[in-house]
Amino acid sequence: MPIEIDIAHVARLARLALSEEELSTYRSQLGVILEHAAKVQSVPTEGLEPTAHPLGLLNGFREDLVRPSLDRDEVLAAAPDSADGYFVVPPALEG
Amino acid sequence: MADLADLTVATAGERLATGEASAADLLDAVIRRASLTEAELHCYVTIDHDGARRAAEESDHRRSRKESRGPLDGIPLALKDNFCTRGLETTCSSQILSGYRPPYDSTVVARLRDSGAVIVGKTNLDEFAMGSSTENSAFGPTRNPWNPERVPGGSSGGSAAAVAAGSALAAFGSDTGGSIRQPAALCGVVGFKPTYGLVSRFGLVAFSSSFDQIGPLARSVADALTLFEAVAGHDPLDATSYPGTVPEARPSLETGVKDVRIGLVRELSGEGYEPAVTAATNDMVAQLEASGAIVSEVSLPSFAIALSAYYLIAPAEVSANLARFDGVRYGLRVTGETVEEMMARSRAEGFGPEATRRILLGTYALSAGYYDAFYGQAQRVRTKLINELANVFEQVDVLVSPASPTTAFELGAKTQDPLAMYLTDVCTIPANLAGTPAISIPVGLDADGLPIGFQVMGPALGEARLFQVAAEVERLATFDHRPEILAAASDRL
C-alpha cells in the first residue's frame, strides 16, 4: 500500500512554497516511491553498522595552512543582491 | 580520410604528434559537427567558442615549441554542466543556477587545463544529475544520435550523445546511480565509473556525496583509461578523496582474460530485461569463456534490494546538499516579505519537478520519527551489500551483467511514472552503493539498431582487472557501428 505522508509539513521543512495542486501530486508520487523503498525494512540487518563512506575512510587530515580565499568581489558578483561587501536579504525577523 | 571529429583520443594524439592535424583542426572538426547536429540533438548547454579557441591555439603553440604536455594536450573534450568552470556558466541544467558563473574551477577542470585539454563546452544533463533520460533538463532534452525519437539515457546524456555524435572526442560525466554507464550504454560509447574517491569531487556540484563519482565517456576503453589517468589522484580539497596510490591499469589492457574468473550476476537478468540485451550479454560471456576466462553464475541477493536503499539514501543526501540553493549567495531569487518566504519561493520556482520530488523524499526520510526506519535501515542494507560483494570477490575477479535492462526508450515514455524511470538504473546502482568501479562497453545493436551495453564490475581499487576484462570485451565485440545521422551529416559537408 502507498505510504501516506503529511506533504505540507515536509514541504515546509524543505522550504519549498508549493501550490495545493503540486502538493497533491507529490503526495501521491512519494507514496508509491516510498512503498517501494520501504522494502529495505524487510531485510534482516541485525549486527550491521550503517555505511556512510563505501571504503570506510574516516577523517581526512591536511595541514592547517593559511591560503588565499576566493576574491570577495568575484563571489558577490554572483549574488542576487549585495551591498558594502555583504549579501543582502529581506528581513529575517518582524519589526 | 575519416573526419577528425570521429577519431579516438589516441588516434587524434598520433595525428597531433606527426603534425597531420593541429589542435585548431580538431576543434574546428568538432565545432563543425556540432553545428550540423546540435539543432536536433542538443548535447550542449553552452559551447565555449572563445575559450576553446584560445586553448587550442595555446596547445598548438606549445607543440611548436616541443613543450606538449601529454596525451590530452590539444584534444577537444566536453564536460557535463555540473563541473564548476571559472567564469564559464555552470547551470546543472537547472533554472536555479541559470546564468551562474563560478568563481573557481573544480579540481578535475583544473587538472584538465593543466593537461592541455581543450574544453569545448558544457553538456546537458538531468537537472542536478537526477534522472536517467536527460529529459529533466530545464533547457530541454538531449536526443539520442542513434534515433532522435529516443532518449540518450542520463543523467550524463549530453556527454554520451556528444561523444557518439562527434561533437567532442571524449567527455566527462558524473555517476551517482549509473549516470555515466547507463547513457554510455544507450549511446553506444564506453562509460567508466572509478572506485569512489579516486577522482576528486571538489567543484562537482554535489548531488549525493557518498555516491557521486566522476568518470569518462569515450570511444574506446583505452581512451577512457587515458582520461581517467589525467584526473585521478588524491586531492586535499575533497576530504573523501582516496589518499593512496591510484591503481595502474594500462599494462593490463593487452593481457587478455585467460584464467580470469568471471561471475555473471543472476539478479541482473530475467523479468524486465529485453531479450536482445540478455542475448547480447550471454553471447559476450560465451566469447569471454572461449577466450580462456573461467565463467560461473553468482548470486548477490542484496542486488535485488539495492534500488530501494538507493532511493532513500540518495534523496536524503540531496535534501542536505540542495539546501544551499536558497536565493542568497547565487542563482535565482524570487522576492518575498521575509527571508524565509524569499527562500521558499526561490526554491519552488528554481527547482524542476524531479529535484523537488527528491528533496521532499529525502526530507521525509530524514525527518523525526522516520530516520531510523528509512535512512538508517538503508545504510545498514548498504553494509550488507558491501559484505556480499566482498565475499563474491573472493570467488571471482570481476562481475558482469547488462549495463541497462533495455536499450534507449522513447522520449516521454517514463516521464509520468518516476518509479519506472528509477528502475532503469537497476544494473548500475549496486556499484554506487558499494563504491566499486564499473564500466560499460558497447557490444552490439538490437533489432531497431539501438546500442547494447555490457557492464564489468570490479572490487574496490580493482581497476587493473576491470580494464583487463573491458579491453577483451571491446576486442571481442568489434563494435564499429555508427549512427545513421552521422552519415547524413557528412553528406552535408
Interface residues (C-beta under 8 A of the other chain):
Chain A: I5 I7 V10 A11 L13 A14 R15 L16 A17 L18 E22 Y26 Q29 L30 V32 I33 L34 H36 A37 A38 K39 V40 Q41 V43 T45 L48 E49 P50 T51 A52 H53 P54 L55 L57 N59 G60 R62 L70 D71 E74 V75 A77 A78 A79 P80 D81 F87 V89 P90 P91 A92 E94
Chain B: Y100 R101 P102 P103 Y104 T195 Y196 G197 S210 P236 A239 T240 S241 Y242 P243 S302 I305 L307 S308 A309 Y311 L312 S319 A323 D326 G327 V328 R329 Y330 G331 L332 R333 T335 G336 E337 T338 V339 E340 E341 M342 M343 A344 R345 R347 A348 F351 T356 R357 I359 L360 L361 T363 Y364 A365 S367 A373 F374 G376 Q377 A378 Q379 R380 V381 R382 T383 K384 I386 N387 P418 L419 Y422 L433 A434 G435 T436 A460
